[in-house]
Amino acid sequence: MILPAVLLVLGLLTAVVGPRLLARADWPDREPVVALWAWQCVVAAVLLCCALSMTFSAAAAWHAVGGRVFATAPRAVVEAYSLGTAGLWAATTAVALACGGLWSAAMLVREIVRARARRRARRGQLRLRAPLLPGEEPGTDRLVVLESERPDAWWLPGSPPRLVVTTAALRRLKGRQLDAVLAHERGHARARHDWLLNCSSALAGGFPQVPVFAAFRDEMHRLVELAADDTASRRFGRLTTALALVGLNEGRGVFGPCADSRAEVPARVHRLLTPADRLTAGRRLRLTAVASLVPVIPVLVAFVPGLRALG
């Protein structure tokens, strides 16, 4: 039975080729939402290849598993998968992939627990620095103004969610610039970017030697900011949004000749001030459809022996 090996090879090819194609493409920065979806489809295809390979390996190694997987399948379909021809490698592959799946789940749970702990700590600090006024009900106001000499604004997920802006940001940002910053943070909240960041960080942290997961985490952090920038710029203009980014970050050393080369704010400002033309709606739709087909390929490969038997 070579199907589990074929699925593993397909997953490896997807993990190698997918990120390279996305890195060489000229459209991800122009269409960050489509790029976010494409990256999710690539990673989902890799994980799906591993899950299907584990399932078929376990079905070949243990009759009890195979009986459950192929419980309602015709005899010709079961014979097409050659379950009885597997050796020790099938059990080894199934156990190794199962351990990888359990480790991934554990890393995701760990990341969620850590994120909740960070959120509780930030909420505790927020309650100390901005306590409720007499007669004020908790959770009635989703906007919190925090006394600080550092201009900043952020969205704090949770129940209830809070949008926090510092007094220094209120003094520094002029007119619609503050509205653009708030729209940026609300864009993160509406798209639930925190979940994307948690999942990508869990995979990268659990498998630090796997390049596709590290690239997935890095691109998620970059693309969610571009998507939120676009959300703000569509409502308040690119120039206003760029000026708001400069106003919030010019005191943090991200601009100038000594700026950190890893800082993404200058690149985001440059992108807003020199926008490239958006892709047409038809091309966006085609790219989305092609990306959506990537996770379908492992499923089709898994069904090939059964379909041939039925055909």
VOMAR-835620 format. One record per residue (C-alpha): residue in one letter; residue number from 1; x, z, y. Coordinates in Angstrom, 1 decimal. Last residue first. Example, Ala and Ser with C-alpha at 12.3 -4.5 7.8 and 13.67 -1.06 7.14 Angstrom:
<kolbas>
(S,2,(13.7,7.1,-1.1))
(A,1,(12.3,7.8,-4.5))
</kolbas>
This chain:
<kolbas>
(G,311,(-15.5,-12.0,2.7))
(L,310,(-16.1,-8.4,1.5))
(A,309,(-12.5,-8.1,0.2))
(R,308,(-11.1,-9.8,3.3))
(L,307,(-13.0,-7.4,5.5))
(G,306,(-11.7,-4.4,3.6))
(P,305,(-8.1,-5.6,3.8))
(V,304,(-8.4,-6.4,7.6))
(F,303,(-10.2,-3.2,8.6))
(A,302,(-7.0,-1.2,9.6))
(V,301,(-5.6,-4.2,11.5))
(L,300,(-8.9,-4.4,13.5))
(V,299,(-8.7,-0.7,14.3))
(P,298,(-5.1,-1.0,15.4))
(I,297,(-6.1,-3.9,17.7))
(V,296,(-9.0,-2.1,19.4))
(P,295,(-6.6,0.2,21.3))
(V,294,(-5.2,-2.8,23.1))
(L,293,(-8.5,-4.5,23.8))
(S,292,(-9.3,-2.2,26.7))
(A,291,(-6.2,-3.3,28.4))
(V,290,(-7.2,-7.0,28.1))
(A,289,(-10.7,-6.1,29.5))
(T,288,(-9.3,-4.2,32.5))
(L,287,(-6.9,-7.0,33.2))
(R,286,(-9.7,-9.6,33.0))
(L,285,(-11.9,-7.5,35.3))
(R,284,(-9.2,-7.1,37.9))
(R,283,(-8.5,-10.8,37.7))
(G,282,(-12.2,-11.6,38.4))
(A,281,(-12.5,-9.1,41.2))
(T,280,(-9.5,-10.8,42.9))
(L,279,(-6.3,-8.8,43.1))
(R,278,(-5.6,-7.0,46.3))
(D,277,(-3.3,-8.5,48.9))
(A,276,(-0.2,-6.5,49.5))
(P,275,(-0.3,-3.7,52.1))
(T,274,(2.6,-3.3,54.5))
(L,273,(1.7,0.0,56.3))
(L,272,(0.1,1.6,53.3))
(R,271,(2.8,0.6,50.8))
(H,270,(5.5,1.8,53.3))
(V,269,(3.8,5.2,53.5))
(R,268,(3.6,5.5,49.7))
(A,267,(7.2,4.5,49.4))
(P,266,(8.2,7.1,52.0))
(V,265,(6.1,9.8,50.1))
(E,264,(7.6,9.1,46.7))
(A,263,(10.6,11.4,46.9))
(R,262,(13.0,10.7,44.1))
(S,261,(15.8,9.4,46.4))
(D,260,(15.7,12.8,48.1))
(A,259,(16.1,12.2,51.8))
(C,258,(19.5,12.4,53.5))
(P,257,(19.1,9.1,55.4))
(G,256,(15.6,10.0,56.8))
(F,255,(12.3,11.0,55.4))
(V,254,(11.5,13.4,52.5))
(G,253,(13.1,16.4,54.3))
(R,252,(10.0,18.5,54.2))
(G,251,(9.2,18.6,57.9))
(E,250,(7.9,14.9,57.9))
(N,249,(5.5,15.6,55.1))
(L,248,(2.1,16.4,56.5))
(G,247,(2.4,14.3,59.6))
(V,246,(3.9,11.4,57.7))
(L,245,(1.1,11.4,55.2))
(A,244,(-1.5,11.6,58.0))
(L,243,(0.2,8.7,59.8))
(A,242,(-0.1,6.6,56.6))
(T,241,(-3.8,7.5,56.2))
(T,240,(-4.5,6.5,59.8))
(L,239,(-2.6,3.3,59.4))
(R,238,(-4.3,2.4,56.2))
(G,237,(-7.8,2.8,57.5))
(F,236,(-10.3,5.7,57.4))
(R,235,(-12.7,4.9,54.6))
(R,234,(-10.8,2.4,52.5))
(S,233,(-7.6,4.2,53.4))
(A,232,(-8.7,7.5,51.9))
(T,231,(-9.6,6.1,48.5))
(D,230,(-6.5,3.9,48.6))
(D,229,(-4.3,7.0,49.1))
(A,228,(-6.2,8.7,46.2))
(A,227,(-5.3,5.7,43.9))
(L,226,(-1.7,5.8,45.1))
(E,225,(-1.4,9.5,44.4))
(V,224,(-3.0,9.1,40.9))
(L,223,(-0.5,6.3,40.3))
(R,222,(2.7,8.4,40.8))
(H,221,(1.8,11.4,38.7))
(M,220,(0.3,9.2,36.0))
(E,219,(3.4,7.0,36.1))
(D,218,(5.7,9.9,35.4))
(R,217,(3.6,11.3,32.6))
(F,216,(3.2,7.9,30.9))
(A,215,(6.9,7.2,31.2))
(A,214,(7.7,10.5,29.5))
(F,213,(5.1,9.7,26.8))
(V,212,(6.5,6.2,26.2))
(P,211,(10.1,7.4,26.0))
(V,210,(9.6,9.7,23.0))
(Q,209,(12.4,12.3,23.0))
(P,208,(10.4,14.9,25.0))
(F,207,(7.6,15.0,22.4))
(G,206,(5.6,18.1,23.2))
(G,205,(6.4,18.2,26.9))
(A,204,(5.7,14.5,27.4))
(L,203,(2.5,14.7,25.4))
(A,202,(1.3,17.8,27.2))
(S,201,(2.3,16.5,30.7))
(S,200,(0.3,13.3,30.1))
(C,199,(-2.8,15.3,29.1))
(N,198,(-2.5,17.8,32.0))
(L,197,(-1.9,15.0,34.5))
(L,196,(-4.9,13.0,33.3))
(W,195,(-7.1,16.1,33.4))
(D,194,(-6.0,17.0,36.9))
(H,193,(-6.9,13.4,38.0))
(R,192,(-10.6,14.3,37.6))
(A,191,(-11.6,11.1,39.5))
(R,190,(-13.9,12.9,41.9))
(A,189,(-11.3,15.7,42.5))
(H,188,(-8.4,13.4,43.2))
(G,187,(-10.5,11.3,45.6))
(R,186,(-11.6,14.6,47.3))
(E,185,(-7.9,15.2,48.0))
(H,184,(-7.4,11.8,49.6))
(A,183,(-10.7,12.1,51.6))
(L,182,(-9.5,15.5,53.0))
(V,181,(-6.2,13.8,54.1))
(A,180,(-8.1,10.9,55.7))
(D,179,(-10.4,13.3,57.5))
(L,178,(-7.4,15.1,58.9))
(Q,177,(-6.0,11.8,60.2))
(R,176,(-9.4,10.9,61.7))
(G,175,(-8.7,13.0,64.8))
(K,174,(-5.1,14.3,65.0))
(L,173,(-3.2,16.1,62.3))
(R,172,(-0.6,18.6,63.5))
(R,171,(-2.8,21.5,64.6))
(L,170,(-5.1,21.3,61.6))
(A,169,(-2.2,20.9,59.3))
(A,168,(-0.6,24.0,60.7))
(T,167,(-3.8,25.9,60.2))
(T,166,(-3.6,25.1,56.5))
(V,165,(-6.2,23.1,54.5))
(V,164,(-7.7,24.2,51.2))
(L,163,(-10.5,22.3,49.4))
(R,162,(-12.0,24.6,46.8))
(P,161,(-13.8,24.0,43.5))
(P,160,(-16.3,26.6,42.5))
(S,159,(-15.7,27.0,39.6))
(G,158,(-12.3,25.4,39.2))
(P,157,(-10.1,22.8,40.8))
(L,156,(-8.0,23.6,43.9))
(W,155,(-7.7,20.6,46.1))
(W,154,(-4.7,20.5,48.5))
(A,153,(-3.8,20.4,52.1))
(D,152,(-0.5,21.2,53.8))
(P,151,(1.1,21.7,57.2))
(R,150,(3.5,24.7,56.9))
(E,149,(3.1,27.5,59.5))
(S,148,(0.3,29.0,57.5))
(E,147,(-3.1,30.5,58.0))
(L,146,(-5.5,29.1,55.4))
(V,145,(-8.7,27.3,56.2))
(V,144,(-10.9,27.1,53.1))
(L,143,(-13.4,24.3,52.5))
(R,142,(-15.8,24.7,49.5))
(D,141,(-18.0,27.3,51.3))
(T,140,(-20.8,29.0,49.4))
(G,139,(-18.5,30.0,46.5))
(P,138,(-18.4,33.7,47.3))
(E,137,(-21.2,34.8,49.7))
(E,136,(-20.2,35.8,53.3))
(G,135,(-21.9,38.8,54.7))
(P,134,(-18.7,40.4,55.9))
(L,133,(-15.9,37.8,55.7))
(L,132,(-14.4,36.8,52.4))
(P,131,(-10.6,37.1,52.1))
(A,130,(-8.3,34.3,53.1))
(R,129,(-4.7,35.4,52.3))
(L,128,(-5.6,37.7,49.4))
(R,127,(-8.4,35.5,48.0))
(L,126,(-6.1,32.5,48.2))
(Q,125,(-3.3,34.4,46.3))
(G,124,(-5.8,35.2,43.6))
(R,123,(-7.0,31.6,43.5))
(R,122,(-3.4,30.4,43.2))
(A,121,(-2.8,32.8,40.3))
(R,120,(-6.1,31.7,38.6))
(R,119,(-5.1,28.0,39.0))
(R,118,(-1.6,28.6,37.6))
(A,117,(-3.1,30.4,34.6))
(R,116,(-5.7,27.7,34.2))
(A,115,(-2.9,25.1,34.2))
(R,114,(-0.9,27.1,31.7))
(V,113,(-3.8,27.4,29.4))
(I,112,(-4.5,23.7,29.7))
(E,111,(-0.9,22.8,29.0))
(R,110,(-0.7,25.1,26.0))
(V,109,(-3.9,23.6,24.6))
(L,108,(-2.5,20.1,25.0))
(M,107,(0.8,21.2,23.4))
(A,106,(-1.1,22.7,20.4))
(A,105,(-3.1,19.5,20.0))
(S,104,(0.1,17.4,20.1))
(W,103,(1.7,19.7,17.5))
(L,102,(-1.3,19.4,15.3))
(G,101,(-1.1,15.6,15.5))
(G,100,(2.6,15.6,14.8))
(C,99,(2.1,17.9,11.8))
(A,98,(-0.5,15.5,10.5))
(L,97,(1.9,12.6,11.0))
(A,96,(4.6,14.3,9.0))
(V,95,(2.1,15.4,6.3))
(A,94,(0.7,11.9,5.9))
(T,93,(4.1,10.2,5.9))
(T,92,(5.4,12.6,3.2))
(A,91,(2.3,12.1,1.1))
(A,90,(2.6,8.3,1.3))
(W,89,(6.3,8.4,0.7))
(L,88,(5.8,10.0,-2.7))
(G,87,(4.3,6.9,-4.1))
(A,86,(1.4,4.6,-3.3))
(T,85,(0.1,2.1,-5.7))
(G,84,(-3.2,3.9,-6.5))
(L,83,(-4.7,3.4,-3.1))
(S,82,(-4.5,-0.4,-3.3))
(Y,81,(-6.5,-1.0,-0.1))
(A,80,(-8.3,-4.0,-1.6))
(E,79,(-9.3,-1.8,-4.6))
(V,78,(-11.4,0.4,-2.3))
(V,77,(-13.0,-2.6,-0.7))
(A,76,(-13.9,-4.1,-4.1))
(R,75,(-15.5,-0.8,-5.2))
(P,74,(-17.9,-0.9,-2.3))
(A,73,(-17.3,1.7,0.5))
(T,72,(-19.6,4.7,0.9))
(A,71,(-17.1,7.5,0.0))
(F,70,(-14.0,5.6,1.1))
(V,69,(-12.6,8.2,3.4))
(R,68,(-14.0,11.1,1.4))
(G,67,(-12.8,9.8,-2.0))
(G,66,(-9.4,9.0,-0.5))
(V,65,(-9.0,12.6,0.7))
(A,64,(-9.8,14.0,-2.7))
(H,63,(-7.7,11.3,-4.4))
(W,62,(-4.6,12.5,-2.6))
(A,61,(-1.6,10.3,-1.7))
(A,60,(-3.4,7.1,-0.9))
(A,59,(-6.1,8.7,1.2))
(A,58,(-3.4,10.8,3.0))
(S,57,(-1.5,7.6,3.8))
(F,56,(-4.6,5.9,5.0))
(T,55,(-5.5,8.8,7.3))
(M,54,(-2.0,9.3,8.6))
(S,53,(-1.6,5.6,9.4))
(L,52,(-5.0,5.7,11.2))
(A,51,(-3.9,8.7,13.3))
(C,50,(-0.5,7.2,14.1))
(C,49,(-1.9,3.9,15.2))
(L,48,(-4.6,5.7,17.2))
(L,47,(-1.9,7.6,19.1))
(V,46,(-0.1,4.5,20.0))
(A,45,(-3.3,2.7,21.0))
(A,44,(-4.4,5.7,23.1))
(V,43,(-1.0,5.6,24.9))
(V,42,(-1.5,1.9,25.7))
(C,41,(-5.1,2.3,26.7))
(Q,40,(-4.3,5.2,29.1))
(W,39,(-1.6,3.2,30.7))
(A,38,(-4.0,0.3,31.2))
(W,37,(-6.6,2.6,32.7))
(L,36,(-4.2,4.0,35.2))
(A,35,(-3.0,0.5,36.1))
(V,34,(-6.6,-0.6,36.8))
(V,33,(-6.9,2.4,39.2))
(P,32,(-3.5,1.7,40.7))
(E,31,(-4.4,-1.9,41.7))
(R,30,(-1.8,-3.1,44.2))
(D,29,(0.9,-0.8,42.8))
(P,28,(0.1,-1.9,39.3))
(W,27,(0.0,-5.7,40.2))
(D,26,(3.6,-7.0,40.1))
(A,25,(4.1,-6.5,36.3))
(R,24,(7.6,-5.7,35.1))
(A,23,(6.9,-2.0,34.6))
(L,22,(3.5,-2.7,32.9))
(L,21,(5.1,-5.1,30.5))
(R,20,(7.9,-2.7,29.7))
(P,19,(5.5,0.2,29.2))
(G,18,(3.5,-1.8,26.6))
(V,17,(6.4,-3.4,24.7))
(V,16,(8.0,-0.2,23.4))
(A,15,(5.1,2.0,22.6))
(T,14,(3.0,-0.9,21.4))
(L,13,(5.8,-2.1,19.2))
(L,12,(6.1,1.4,17.7))
(G,11,(2.4,1.7,17.2))
(L,10,(2.4,-1.7,15.4))
(V,9,(5.3,-0.6,13.2))
(L,8,(3.3,2.6,12.3))
(L,7,(0.2,0.6,11.6))
(V,6,(2.1,-1.8,9.3))
(A,5,(3.7,1.2,7.5))
(P,4,(0.2,2.7,6.9))
(L,3,(-1.1,-0.7,5.6))
(I,2,(1.8,-1.2,3.1))
(M,1,(0.0,0.0,0.0))
</kolbas>
